[in-house]
Amino acid sequence: MTIRSNHGVVRCLILAVCILGVWPAHAAASAAIPVVTLAPKPQELGHAAALIVIPADAQPIAEYAASELARHIELATGVALPVLKESSIPETARHRIYLGGTQAAVRAGIDVKALPSEAFVLRTVDGNLFIAAQDGPGQPLDMDNTFSGTLWGVYEVLERGLGVRWLWPGDLGVYVPKTRTLALGPYDEVITPRFVHRILRPSINPKHPPNGDLRLAFIEEERERYAHEQTVFLRRHRMGNSANTYFVERTAGSGHSFEGWWEKYGQDHPDWFQLNPDGHRGPADPSKPKKHSMCVSNPELHEKLVELWKEERAKHPGGPLNIGIGENDTSGACCCPNCLAWDGPPPDLNGLPPGLERSYTPTQASNRYARFLKAVQSLAAETDPGVKVHFYAFENYFWAPSQDITLNKNIVIGFVPWFRWAGWFPRTNEEHEWIKQQWLGWQRSGASVYYRPNWFLDGWSMPHIYPHQFADAFQFYAKNGMIGTDFDSLMGQWAAQGPNLYLLARIHVRPDAPVDALLDEFYSAFGPAEDTVREYFQYWEDYSIKNREKAADSIKTRREGKFRRYAMYALVAEELYPQEVFEPAREILDRAAAAAGTSPDSEYAQRVAFLREGLNHARLCVETAKAMNDPRADAAARSAVLHRLIDYRRNVGAQGIANLDRLSVIELESWKDVPGFAESATAHENK
């Protein structure tokens, strides 16, 4: 795949539904049903021609789906449809939109209990529209535990029937084309989400302050509002889980499964832990007891894991319980003879793209971990043949294992390609293709594989834009066996990185759609400024591609290479985004603002202004970084520019242009050792 910097614009509306399969059609669907009909006078609102019906004993998810449907139809037409329970329908009602497992759905031959989890029926019958699914009893905004097929059906209809798009969290990010009349359908299909789990970690907690500097973060009220609006946005893009996935079923262990093991078992069973080059077992650095890997070739370790699983399983009779045996958040470092023998011959490093050295240090350990997974899963399968074993392919063991190693579908791999500074988006073509080959190797092994990257942590508050290359990777994995996603994490820089984040959410629903068609959905929400906003973000995508090597080199050399790219990005921001690169971008947004119009009530003008705040914020962040990173700057200069950034965030925090909590974490990590940073922030708080 060649990174694109100037792309042809595809102007089309994607109407195809990306599904696992369409069930056999029943009787031919009736015609579209009228929902809002034309008023006799142009200045009058239309008339409600249909009402929304939910079951008499509706689950919360059906009630929420009804409110979402009614709200968006009212935004489109100005007409509020009545929402009634099935027991209260007036006999005069001619057209009805039935949501969930209604009795009318049963009479229409729709058996929601026969549907897979999260699958939904869209069907028009005798002038009525049915949006039906087997819904769970949980809360509508609970992405972990509530099966939400009826809600997914409503969003499908809103997208296809009304052209609704959700660009970013909050009301301004809701794009609803206006119409005086509305008809929906005809439909006759059953749709299942393409991926069994779809996770964008929200990277914010409404109840707790961040781990960063509070003075640079949200105030409490704004944090709660932002967290809620972001959750609503994620649900509108179908984030959640289907049944029978690792994330829904109970598990013994977690993503990083051995934290706390050294303190608990190290004294009695040191041979379960990594052997270090100096001959001692356990953490290489005793001050970091979580930073150790396991001696995964040790059969006693396998037996202990299965023993603990059996103990937990006995507490939950009748339900599935899987085994999480992901290595700790560190490289596989055991150098005992048995683990090294499990590795096999060293990998061929010819053709390895430069900068990926960390992916095979201190050894390339994928083979040993593949054998470890197979050994534990086989042992547990003697008790439960259906047990799943979950593992992160990470650090120096995300390389594909040798082709002679065969796994099975009950071994679930979270694919976590990881590099210190190279390999992030936008990456070189060589890096991009090499990472794809590692995915193919895990997929060919027979394991179930899902995408669990850290890529979207990158970029701080900068207009770091890379949608085309990201989409190419995602769609490649989708075509090659991807069962789900778990993105760590959603940085939420909506005004600065809008196309990245819209595409990240949207491609989960339409993974086969052309990337430019999905991006056009985003740009079209700017109305007459559409082309200029596209030009604006193309400027930043071109810039990001042009400077990808500079970014890797700057990050690699800063602090003598002891640098976590995403976590300390603010240390190099002024080098990667010097002030002069902002001026051409500002000029493009000026033209976009002129095209959008000057009316303060124009949604198009307001959206361009939203982007302008993202640009202003990025520019001020660079000014702050320059002062903080300059060893010659005095405390007064640092304090002054820091105060400007804090004041700016207080003024725009309620607009939701950025996840300020996440930014404050990066800033504290980047500048905590800078003389005057903490003192300056404290002085501002008390002024």
Secondary structure, 3 states (H helix, E strand, C coil): CCCCCCCCCCCCCCCCCCCCCCCCCCCCCCCCEEEEECCCCCCCCCEECEEEEECCCCCHHHHHHHHHHHHHHHHHHCCCCCEEEHHHCCCCCCEEEEECCCHHHHHCCCCHHHCCCCCEEEEEECCEEEEEECCCCCCCCCCCCCCCHHHHHHHHHHHHHHCCEECCCCHHHEECCCCCCEEECCCEEEECCCCCEEEECCCCCCCCCCCCCHHHCCCHHHHHHHHHHHHHHHHHCCCEECCCCCCCCEEECCCCCCCCHHHHHCCCCHHHECECCCCCECCCCCCCCCCCCECCCCHHHHHHHHHHHHHHHHHCCCCCEEEECCCCCCCCCCCCHHHHHHHCCCCCCCCCCCCCHHHHCCCCCHHHHHHHHHHHHHHHHCCCCCCCEEEEECHHHCCCCCCCCCCCCCEEEEECCCCCCCCCCCCCHHHHHHHHHHHHHHHHCCCEEEECCCHHHCCCCCCCCCHHHHHHHHHHHHHCCEEEEEECCCCCCCCCCHHHHHHHHHCCCCCCCCHHHHHHHHHHCCHHHHHHHHHHHHHHHHHHHHCHHHHHHHHHHHHHHCCCCCCCHHHCHHHHCCHHHHHHHHHHHHHHHHHHCCCCCCHHHHHHHHHHHHHHHHHHHHHHHHHHHCCCCCHHHHHHHHHHHHHHHHHHHHHCCCCHHHHHHHHHHHHCCCCCHHHHHHHHHHC
